[in-house]
Amino acid sequence: MPNRRTLFAATIAGAAVFVPRRSRATCASVPLDRAAYDRYVALFNAADPRFTDYYDDDIKFVMNVRGKAGVLAFYARQRPYVKESLEILFFCSDATGAAAEVHGAFRCIKDCDDPTIFGRALTAGEVQRTHGYLLYRLNGHGKISEVKGPPPEIIQPWRIETS
């Protein structure tokens, strides 16, 4: 009959089979960790084009925008009229991707009469606030290769704000 020590050791050894082991990929450093994401969002909020340094050259971006040049062209059309900013509510990542929950604010800084850019003409001082989720796929080099997510919830439609 086995003693308690032998039985305990056998139980622990047997239980170890059911404990998931971390793969080498998940033990490696996470290329888009929270600090890197904070830097990315800071560049984005500052309208600094270096935010695309985090992107793969052939990035698939929301709204069927493709490539770094396409992303920069997309924002070049909007940024003369609207300052967009993100506030991070939640972020997580691993070696293959990341997810974030964000609040977005779109502040019109200059009248825009072109309804094709924002869906309607805008007046300086109008603000729209959103809540959304962003999903990021990373390539093998740790660059963002895809940004997608469901359409954001509009928590405040366009309206004039004084501050």
N, CA, C and O of each residue as an XYZ file, in Angstrom:
652
protein
N       0.859     -1.177      0.000
C       0.000      0.000      0.000
C       0.902      1.236      0.000
O       1.820      1.321      0.815
N       0.653      2.216     -0.919
C       1.499      3.393     -0.998
C       1.274      4.306      0.208
O       0.175      4.386      0.756
N       2.344      4.988      0.599
C       2.195      5.934      1.705
C       1.611      7.250      1.186
O       1.460      7.435     -0.021
N       1.291      8.142      2.090
C       0.636      9.408      1.724
C       1.516     10.255      0.836
O       1.014     10.897     -0.087
N       2.814     10.280      1.084
C       3.745     11.083      0.290
C       3.767     10.594     -1.158
O       3.742     11.410     -2.079
N       3.814      9.282     -1.375
C       3.830      8.715     -2.728
C       2.509      9.005     -3.434
O       2.493      9.378     -4.607
N       1.406      8.832     -2.716
C       0.086      9.098     -3.290
C      -0.058     10.571     -3.663
O      -0.577     10.885     -4.734
N       0.392     11.476     -2.799
C       0.330     12.908     -3.064
C       1.166     13.261     -4.300
O       0.697     13.995     -5.169
N       2.384     12.754     -4.386
C       3.253     13.014     -5.534
C       2.632     12.502     -6.825
O       2.708     13.171     -7.856
N       2.027     11.337     -6.783
C       1.383     10.780     -7.982
C       0.179     11.620     -8.394
O      -0.078     11.804     -9.583
N      -0.552     12.125     -7.412
C      -1.720     12.970     -7.705
C      -1.288     14.270     -8.370
O      -1.892     14.704     -9.351
N      -0.240     14.890     -7.834
C       0.270     16.134     -8.411
C       0.783     15.892     -9.823
O       0.488     16.674    -10.727
N       1.532     14.840    -10.026
C       2.069     14.523    -11.352
C       0.943     14.269    -12.344
O       1.013     14.710    -13.491
N      -0.089     13.566    -11.912
C      -1.219     13.292    -12.789
C      -2.005     14.552    -13.115
O      -2.462     14.729    -14.244
N      -2.163     15.424    -12.132
C      -2.893     16.668    -12.347
C      -2.146     17.593    -13.290
O      -2.762     18.380    -14.009
N      -0.837     17.506    -13.290
C      -0.032     18.370    -14.155
C      -0.345     18.154    -15.624
O      -0.152     19.057    -16.437
N      -0.815     16.992    -15.968
C      -1.184     16.709    -17.358
C      -2.308     17.634    -17.805
O      -2.385     17.988    -18.981
N      -3.176     18.028    -16.884
C      -4.329     18.847    -17.236
C      -4.076     20.347    -17.150
O      -4.952     21.131    -17.516
N      -2.926     20.764    -16.687
C      -2.589     22.177    -16.601
C      -2.061     22.622    -17.960
O      -1.066     22.079    -18.440
N      -2.718     23.612    -18.594
C      -2.237     24.042    -19.909
C      -0.840     24.631    -19.803
O      -0.539     25.400    -18.890
N      -0.006     24.261    -20.738
C       1.344     24.808    -20.778
C       1.366     25.993    -21.707
O       0.709     25.991    -22.748
N       2.118     27.003    -21.332
C       2.257     28.182    -22.183
C       3.182     27.841    -23.326
O       4.282     27.328    -23.121
N       2.736     28.124    -24.514
C       3.580     27.857    -25.673
C       4.707     28.879    -25.728
O       4.636     29.937    -25.103
N       5.726     28.554    -26.470
C       6.858     29.459    -26.630
C       6.382     30.792    -27.207
O       6.914     31.842    -26.846
N       5.377     30.763    -28.108
C       4.887     32.001    -28.736
C       4.266     32.933    -27.707
O       4.470     34.144    -27.784
N       3.514     32.406    -26.744
C       2.885     33.291    -25.770
C       3.862     33.736    -24.695
O       3.614     34.730    -24.012
N       4.965     33.022    -24.531
C       5.969     33.444    -23.557
C       6.862     34.543    -24.137
O       7.492     35.298    -23.396
N       6.908     34.625    -25.456
C       7.725     35.658    -26.090
C       7.132     37.021    -25.760
O       5.980     37.126    -25.339
N       7.922     38.048    -25.955
C       7.422     39.390    -25.666
C       6.253     39.715    -26.589
O       6.204     39.266    -27.734
N       5.337     40.484    -26.083
C       4.160     40.895    -26.848
C       4.524     42.190    -27.559
O       4.789     43.196    -26.900
N       4.541     42.189    -28.906
C       4.996     43.382    -29.624
C       4.092     44.600    -29.442
O       4.574     45.733    -29.469
N       2.801     44.384    -29.260
C       1.881     45.505    -29.047
C       1.340     45.390    -27.626
O       0.168     45.076    -27.419
N       2.209     45.648    -26.650
C       1.775     45.626    -25.265
C       1.097     46.961    -24.929
O       0.969     47.825    -25.797
N       0.673     47.129    -23.702
C      -0.071     48.339    -23.323
C       0.771     49.593    -23.515
O       0.251     50.617    -23.959
N       2.046     49.537    -23.195
C       2.902     50.717    -23.356
C       3.018     51.099    -24.829
O       2.940     52.279    -25.171
N       3.201     50.121    -25.695
C       3.286     50.395    -27.139
C       1.950     50.930    -27.651
O       1.924     51.847    -28.472
N       0.844     50.364    -27.172
C      -0.477     50.830    -27.606
C      -0.726     52.263    -27.135
O      -1.292     53.071    -27.870
N      -0.309     52.570    -25.927
C      -0.442     53.949    -25.431
C       0.334     54.919    -26.324
O      -0.156     56.009    -26.620
N       1.551     54.533    -26.759
C       2.341     55.388    -27.663
C       1.626     55.541    -29.008
O       1.561     56.644    -29.552
N       1.097     54.457    -29.537
C       0.350     54.472    -30.802
C      -0.843     55.429    -30.708
O      -1.040     56.268    -31.586
N      -1.631     55.299    -29.647
C      -2.813     56.152    -29.478
C      -2.398     57.610    -29.271
O      -3.067     58.512    -29.776
N      -1.318     57.858    -28.547
C      -0.838     59.237    -28.356
C      -0.463     59.867    -29.702
O      -0.795     61.025    -29.958
N       0.222     59.115    -30.556
C       0.559     59.621    -31.895
C      -0.711     59.864    -32.709
O      -0.835     60.888    -33.379
N      -1.653     58.921    -32.648
C      -2.919     59.072    -33.362
C      -3.666     60.321    -32.884
O      -4.120     61.124    -33.699
N      -3.791     60.480    -31.571
C      -4.516     61.629    -31.012
C      -3.851     62.953    -31.375
O      -4.530     63.972    -31.497
N      -2.532     62.947    -31.548
C      -1.791     64.161    -31.918
C      -1.792     64.393    -33.430
O      -1.171     65.340    -33.912
N      -2.491     63.531    -34.181
C      -2.516     63.601    -35.652
C      -1.103     63.505    -36.235
O      -0.808     64.079    -37.283
N      -0.255     62.782    -35.546
C       1.124     62.567    -35.994
C       1.128     61.364    -36.934
O       0.758     60.266    -36.518
N       1.536     61.542    -38.188
C       1.478     60.434    -39.148
C       2.338     59.231    -38.752
O       2.218     58.160    -39.348
N       3.196     59.401    -37.759
C       4.013     58.266    -37.313
C       3.185     57.170    -36.646
O       3.716     56.099    -36.353
N       1.883     57.415    -36.396
C       1.056     56.327    -35.861
C       1.040     55.160    -36.836
O       0.837     54.016    -36.428
N       1.253     55.437    -38.124
C       1.264     54.348    -39.113
C       2.563     53.542    -39.069
O       2.666     52.520    -39.749
N       3.551     53.972    -38.292
C       4.757     53.155    -38.110
C       4.411     51.823    -37.448
O       5.171     50.861    -37.556
N       3.280     51.764    -36.769
C       2.838     50.530    -36.119
C       2.155     49.583    -37.116
O       1.821     48.454    -36.758
N       1.945     50.029    -38.364
C       1.199     49.259    -39.354
C       2.105     48.512    -40.316
O       3.199     48.966    -40.651
N       1.624     47.357    -40.752
C       2.201     46.648    -41.881
C       1.950     47.504    -43.132
O       0.948     48.216    -43.202
N       2.848     47.437    -44.108
C       2.665     48.237    -45.335
C       1.347     47.948    -46.030
O       0.762     48.846    -46.635
N       0.868     46.715    -45.955
C      -0.368     46.303    -46.640
C      -1.545     46.198    -45.676
O      -2.407     45.337    -45.856
N      -1.601     47.040    -44.673
C      -2.646     46.967    -43.649
C      -4.044     46.963    -44.269
O      -4.316     47.658    -45.247
N      -4.912     46.164    -43.673
C      -6.347     46.189    -43.983
C      -6.978     47.002    -42.868
O      -6.985     46.590    -41.708
N      -7.502     48.150    -43.230
C      -8.032     49.101    -42.254
C      -9.548     49.143    -42.372
O     -10.102     48.774    -43.408
N     -10.212     49.583    -41.330
C     -11.671     49.697    -41.341
C     -12.144     50.486    -42.557
O     -11.379     51.258    -43.135
N     -13.377     50.297    -42.937
C     -14.016     51.007    -44.057
C     -13.302     50.730    -45.382
O     -13.257     51.595    -46.256
N     -12.745     49.525    -45.529
C     -12.104     49.085    -46.769
C     -10.930     49.947    -47.202
O     -10.642     50.038    -48.396
N     -10.255     50.572    -46.269
C      -9.049     51.329    -46.572
C      -7.890     50.340    -46.544
O      -7.799     49.507    -45.643
N      -7.002     50.435    -47.540
C      -5.890     49.489    -47.638
C      -4.549     50.208    -47.716
O      -4.421     51.229    -48.392
N      -3.561     49.673    -47.027
C      -2.191     50.176    -47.084
C      -1.991     51.434    -46.249
O      -2.931     52.179    -45.974
N      -0.718     51.651    -45.849
C      -0.381     52.845    -45.063
C      -0.757     54.123    -45.799
O      -1.306     55.051    -45.205
N      -0.459     54.167    -47.100
C      -0.780     55.373    -47.882
C      -2.287     55.613    -47.891
O      -2.728     56.760    -47.825
N      -3.082     54.548    -47.973
C      -4.532     54.681    -47.942
C      -5.030     55.213    -46.610
O      -5.943     56.038    -46.567
N      -4.431     54.741    -45.521
C      -4.814     55.226    -44.183
C      -4.487     56.705    -44.057
O      -5.308     57.489    -43.581
N      -3.281     57.090    -44.485
C      -2.892     58.506    -44.397
C      -3.790     59.381    -45.269
O      -4.138     60.492    -44.870
N      -4.169     58.898    -46.454
C      -5.072     59.659    -47.333
C      -6.457     59.784    -46.694
O      -7.089     60.837    -46.777
N      -6.923     58.716    -46.063
C      -8.219     58.720    -45.388
C      -8.259     59.817    -44.330
O      -9.207     60.600    -44.268
N      -7.216     59.865    -43.495
C      -7.182     60.877    -42.434
C      -6.844     62.266    -42.963
O      -7.290     63.257    -42.387
N      -6.075     62.368    -44.034
C      -5.749     63.679    -44.606
C      -7.015     64.395    -45.075
O      -7.084     65.624    -45.042
N      -7.994     63.643    -45.501
C      -9.269     64.225    -45.959
C     -10.095     64.741    -44.775
O     -10.810     65.735    -44.904
N      -9.998     64.070    -43.630
C     -10.805     64.431    -42.458
C     -10.152     65.465    -41.553
O     -10.828     66.357    -41.040
N      -8.855     65.355    -41.354
C      -8.182     66.110    -40.290
C      -8.182     67.624    -40.456
O      -8.042     68.317    -39.449
N      -8.328     68.184    -41.645
C      -8.459     69.652    -41.690
C      -9.742     70.144    -41.008
O      -9.842     71.315    -40.639
N     -10.715     69.252    -40.845
C     -12.023     69.642    -40.318
C     -12.319     69.098    -38.921
O     -13.032     69.734    -38.145
N     -11.776     67.931    -38.603
C     -12.138     67.263    -37.358
C     -10.891     66.785    -36.632
O      -9.992     66.201    -37.237
N     -10.846     67.038    -35.334
C      -9.814     66.455    -34.475
C     -10.440     65.236    -33.820
O     -11.420     65.337    -33.082
N      -9.853     64.084    -34.105
C     -10.346     62.829    -33.547
C      -9.433     62.402    -32.409
O      -8.211     62.511    -32.510
N     -10.031     61.913    -31.323
C      -9.217     61.406    -30.224
C      -9.853     60.151    -29.646
O     -11.071     59.977    -29.651
N      -8.982     59.287    -29.151
C      -9.411     58.046    -28.522
C      -9.019     58.050    -27.056
O      -7.949     58.535    -26.688
N      -9.890     57.507    -26.227
C      -9.603     57.261    -24.816
C      -9.717     55.760    -24.613
O     -10.749     55.166    -24.928
N      -8.673     55.145    -24.092
C      -8.635     53.696    -23.915
C      -9.350     53.331    -22.618
O      -8.992     53.805    -21.539
N     -10.366     52.479    -22.743
C     -11.083     51.989    -21.572
C     -10.570     50.613    -21.155
O     -10.534     50.287    -19.968
N     -10.174     49.812    -22.140
C      -9.702     48.452    -21.891
C      -8.765     48.069    -23.017
O      -8.980     48.454    -24.166
N      -7.724     47.310    -22.695
C      -6.788     46.838    -23.710
C      -6.224     45.492    -23.278
O      -5.913     45.291    -22.104
N      -6.094     44.578    -24.221
C      -5.389     43.324    -23.975
C      -4.720     42.904    -25.275
O      -5.160     43.279    -26.362
N      -3.642     42.113    -25.151
C      -2.939     41.685    -26.357
C      -2.154     40.412    -26.094
O      -1.878     40.052    -24.949
N      -1.804     39.743    -27.179
C      -0.869     38.637    -27.127
C       0.017     38.750    -28.359
O       0.019     39.789    -29.018
N       0.751     37.729    -28.676
C       1.709     37.798    -29.772
C       1.046     37.884    -31.146
O       1.717     38.220    -32.122
N      -0.244     37.591    -31.249
C      -0.913     37.576    -32.550
C      -1.916     38.691    -32.761
O      -2.339     38.933    -33.892
N      -2.306     39.379    -31.691
C      -3.300     40.419    -31.870
C      -3.601     41.167    -30.589
O      -3.004     40.924    -29.540
N      -4.546     42.086    -30.708
C      -4.931     42.913    -29.568
C      -6.394     43.320    -29.720
O      -6.974     43.248    -30.803
N      -6.960     43.741    -28.617
C      -8.331     44.242    -28.604
C      -8.396     45.431    -27.657
O      -7.722     45.464    -26.628
N      -9.217     46.402    -28.022
C      -9.373     47.581    -27.181
C     -10.828     48.021    -27.178
O     -11.534     47.912    -28.180
N     -11.252     48.517    -26.036
C     -12.533     49.202    -25.907
C     -12.189     50.670    -25.759
O     -11.356     51.033    -24.929
N     -12.819     51.516    -26.554
C     -12.443     52.931    -26.572
C     -13.665     53.837    -26.593
O     -14.744     53.463    -27.052
N     -13.454     55.034    -26.080
C     -14.367     56.145    -26.327
C     -13.690     57.012    -27.379
O     -12.488     57.268    -27.298
N     -14.445     57.458    -28.350
C     -13.923     58.345    -29.371
C     -14.632     59.680    -29.320
O     -15.818     59.759    -29.000
N     -13.893     60.725    -29.637
C     -14.480     62.061    -29.738
C     -14.039     62.657    -31.071
O     -12.859     62.626    -31.419
N     -14.990     63.194    -31.800
C     -14.744     63.851    -33.082
C     -15.183     65.299    -32.914
O     -16.376     65.580    -32.800
N     -14.227     66.213    -32.897
C     -14.513     67.631    -32.672
C     -14.276     68.389    -33.971
O     -13.160     68.400    -34.492
N     -15.329     69.027    -34.498
C     -15.199     69.820    -35.725
C     -14.463     71.113    -35.395
O     -14.911     71.898    -34.560
N     -13.326     71.324    -36.060
C     -12.497     72.500    -35.788
C     -12.595     73.548    -36.895
O     -12.103     74.667    -36.749
N     -13.240     73.169    -38.007
C     -13.402     74.080    -39.140
C     -14.643     73.639    -39.895
O     -14.841     72.445    -40.121
N     -15.492     74.601    -40.292
C     -16.693     74.251    -41.049
C     -16.342     73.351    -42.227
O     -15.351     73.573    -42.922
N     -17.172     72.332    -42.439
C     -16.991     71.414    -43.559
C     -18.310     71.343    -44.318
O     -19.305     70.837    -43.801
N     -18.312     71.852    -45.551
C     -19.530     71.858    -46.360
C     -19.669     70.601    -47.208
O     -20.699     70.414    -47.856
N     -18.654     69.731    -47.221
C     -18.663     68.528    -48.048
C     -19.335     67.382    -47.295
O     -18.740     66.817    -46.377
N     -20.579     67.026    -47.672
C     -21.287     65.973    -46.938
C     -20.733     64.574    -47.191
O     -21.113     63.635    -46.492
N     -19.843     64.410    -48.174
C     -19.306     63.077    -48.458
C     -18.246     62.653    -47.452
O     -17.917     61.469    -47.366
N     -17.708     63.595    -46.692
C     -16.645     63.235    -45.734
C     -17.240     62.669    -44.446
O     -16.792     61.625    -43.972
N     -18.230     63.332    -43.878
C     -18.790     62.924    -42.589
C     -20.265     62.548    -42.658
O     -20.887     62.316    -41.621
N     -20.826     62.486    -43.833
C     -22.237     62.134    -43.976
C     -23.166     63.333    -43.977
O     -24.346     63.208    -44.306
N     -22.649     64.483    -43.614
C     -23.395     65.738    -43.646
C     -22.413     66.884    -43.449
O     -21.270     66.665    -43.049
N     -22.851     68.087    -43.724
C     -22.011     69.262    -43.460
C     -21.868     69.422    -41.950
O     -22.772     69.087    -41.185
N     -20.708     69.944    -41.537
C     -20.444     70.181    -40.115
C     -20.087     71.638    -39.870
O     -19.562     72.326    -40.745
N     -20.385     72.091    -38.658
C     -20.055     73.443    -38.229
C     -19.013     73.366    -37.121
O     -19.096     72.517    -36.233
N     -18.034     74.260    -37.182
C     -17.006     74.294    -36.140
C     -17.664     74.348    -34.766
O     -18.598     75.118    -34.542
N     -17.169     73.526    -33.854
C     -17.719     73.459    -32.508
C     -18.598     72.243    -32.277
O     -18.884     71.897    -31.131
N     -19.035     71.580    -33.359
C     -19.838     70.371    -33.186
C     -18.938     69.220    -32.744
O     -17.784     69.117    -33.161
N     -19.492     68.356    -31.889
C     -18.757     67.202    -31.375
C     -19.658     65.979    -31.448
O     -20.855     66.047    -31.168
N     -19.054     64.860    -31.830
C     -19.731     63.563    -31.783
C     -18.902     62.657    -30.881
O     -17.673     62.640    -30.964
N     -19.581     61.905    -30.020
C     -18.885     60.986    -29.108
C     -19.348     59.559    -29.380
O     -20.529     59.302    -29.615
N     -18.376     58.628    -29.342
C     -18.683     57.235    -29.665
C     -18.092     56.295    -28.613
O     -17.238     56.675    -27.812
N     -18.573     55.077    -28.649
C     -18.054     53.983    -27.830
C     -17.876     52.808    -28.771
O     -18.797     52.452    -29.505
N     -16.684     52.197    -28.754
C     -16.473     51.111    -29.692
C     -15.409     50.130    -29.262
O     -14.755     50.281    -28.230
N     -15.263     49.116    -30.098
C     -14.302     48.037    -29.891
C     -13.447     47.914    -31.133
O     -13.965     47.908    -32.250
N     -12.148     47.818    -30.948
C     -11.204     47.681    -32.053
C     -10.440     46.376    -31.889
O      -9.974     46.040    -30.800
N     -10.325     45.657    -32.981
C      -9.580     44.400    -32.993
C      -8.400     44.565    -33.930
O      -8.545     45.065    -35.046
N      -7.239     44.146    -33.477
C      -6.006     44.303    -34.234
C      -5.382     42.928    -34.466
O      -5.227     42.147    -33.527
N      -5.029     42.637    -35.700
C      -4.282     41.426    -36.029
C      -2.837     41.850    -36.274
O      -2.586     42.845    -36.955
N      -1.891     41.099    -35.722
C      -0.482     41.413    -35.896
C       0.160     40.423    -36.865
O      -0.189     39.243    -36.883
N       1.098     40.913    -37.667
C       1.835     40.019    -38.546
C       2.998     39.397    -37.769
O       3.146     39.655    -36.575
N       3.808     38.595    -38.420
C       4.920     37.918    -37.773
C       6.009     38.843    -37.280
O       6.876     38.419    -36.515
N       5.987     40.097    -37.698
C       6.985     41.078    -37.266
C       6.440     42.005    -36.180
O       7.111     42.956    -35.777
N       5.219     41.726    -35.705
C       4.632     42.535    -34.648
C       3.961     43.805    -35.123
O       3.567     44.636    -34.304
N       3.820     43.978    -36.437
C       3.138     45.158    -36.987
C       1.641     44.855    -37.123
O       1.246     43.709    -37.338
N       0.826     45.887    -36.995
C      -0.619     45.722    -37.153
C      -0.908     45.483    -38.634
O      -0.592     46.320    -39.480
N      -1.511     44.332    -38.936
C      -1.827     43.998    -40.328
C      -3.309     44.182    -40.636
O      -3.707     44.207    -41.801
N      -4.124     44.310    -39.593
C      -5.557     44.525    -39.806
C      -6.155     45.228    -38.599
O      -5.850     44.894    -37.455
N      -7.014     46.211    -38.870
C      -7.794     46.884    -37.837
C      -9.249     46.721    -38.247
O      -9.643     47.102    -39.350
N     -10.042     46.152    -37.346
C     -11.460     45.970    -37.654
C     -12.262     46.049    -36.369
O     -11.705     46.155    -35.276
N     -13.545     45.996    -36.514
C     -14.438     46.014    -35.366
C     -15.833     46.383    -35.810
O     -16.031     46.853    -36.930
N     -16.797     46.175    -34.943
C     -18.160     46.570    -35.285
C     -18.254     48.089    -35.353
O     -17.435     48.785    -34.752
N     -19.240     48.610    -36.074
C     -19.410     50.074    -36.094
C     -19.574     50.590    -34.661
O     -20.242     49.958    -33.843
N     -18.968     51.725    -34.365
C     -19.071     52.240    -32.989
C     -20.494     52.697    -32.677
O     -21.253     53.091    -33.562
N     -20.824     52.632    -31.403
C     -22.100     53.147    -30.910
C     -21.949     54.656    -30.762
O     -20.987     55.132    -30.159
N     -22.882     55.392    -31.302
C     -22.863     56.855    -31.143
C     -23.550     57.163    -29.825
O     -24.755     56.963    -29.673
N     -22.767     57.651    -28.875
C     -23.342     57.955    -27.560
C     -23.743     59.422    -27.453
O     -24.488     59.805    -26.550
N     -23.244     60.241    -28.379
C     -23.691     61.631    -28.493
C     -23.615     62.005    -29.966
O     -22.520     62.089    -30.522
N     -24.756     62.233    -30.607
C     -24.697     62.664    -32.007
C     -24.062     64.058    -32.114
O     -23.883     64.757    -31.116
N     -23.735     64.433    -33.335
C     -23.132     65.763    -33.559
C     -23.972     66.831    -32.884
O     -25.180     66.915    -33.104
N     -23.327     67.646    -32.061
C     -23.983     68.796    -31.453
C     -22.913     69.791    -31.037
O     -21.754     69.425    -30.842
N     -23.301     71.029    -30.906
C     -22.375     72.092    -30.520
C     -22.007     71.926    -29.043
O     -22.868     71.751    -28.181
N     -20.707     71.985    -28.784
C     -20.188     72.022    -27.409
C     -19.318     73.276    -27.325
O     -18.597     73.601    -28.268
N     -19.388     73.955    -26.226
C     -18.650     75.218    -26.082
C     -17.236     75.047    -25.599
O     -16.430     75.961    -25.771
N     -16.885     73.909    -24.995
C     -15.505     73.777    -24.491
C     -14.676     72.840    -25.312
O     -13.501     72.629    -25.011
